Amino acid sequence: MRRDARECVYKILFAKCFNDDVSDDFTEEVFADVNLSEKDREFANGLLKVICENADHINSEISELANGYKLERIYPTDKCALILAFAEMAYFDEVPDIVAIDEVLSLVKKYSTPESLSFVNGILAAYKKKLEMESGENN
């Protein structure tokens, strides 16, 4: 299930907040804990690859929209959620933005503070609007 794949990616991103050298073994353990299907492993690995390859761009976008908050000041749980959603919204056209947002907000509800929900939601709404403006959508 993609929801499980996203949660695995979220956990791996969180681990990377504290240790840059997260091993492949750790990633496999996270995947195994929820018994991800091969298709969901591919999705999760693709998401991790996109995040790694585009980290500077994603972090720049978050910084731009996190009015008054430096990236280093954002709670790691919230930063991981934002990174995950921004990656899906920007680089996975097959995933509707609203799905990426809803999935990440579920993770924030589960792993972060109640105050974080509105903070993360506000940044994601602003990013969705920015992407729509850039693509010429009027939704």
Secondary structure, DSSP 8 states (H G I E B T S, - for coil): -HHHHHHHHHHHHHHHHH-S---HHHHHHHHHHTT--HHHHHHHHHHHHHHHHTHHHHHHHHHHHSTT--GGGS-HHHHHHHHHHHHHHHH-TTS-HHHHHHHHHHHHHHHS-HHHHHHHHHHHHHHHHHHHHHHT---
